[in-house]
């Protein structure tokens, strides 16, 4: 589960969650 967008300044948990839900779908 790798995101195609740059790593946001979020927490590790938040980052993992975003990667899990593929929240990087937004432009």
BELNORVEN-V591496 format. One record per pair of residues at least 24 apart in sequence whose C-alpha atoms are under 10 Angstrom apart, sorted by the first residue. I is the first residue (numbers start at 0). J is the second residue. If there is no record, write none. Layout:
i->(I	I)
j->(J	J)
//
This chain:
none
//
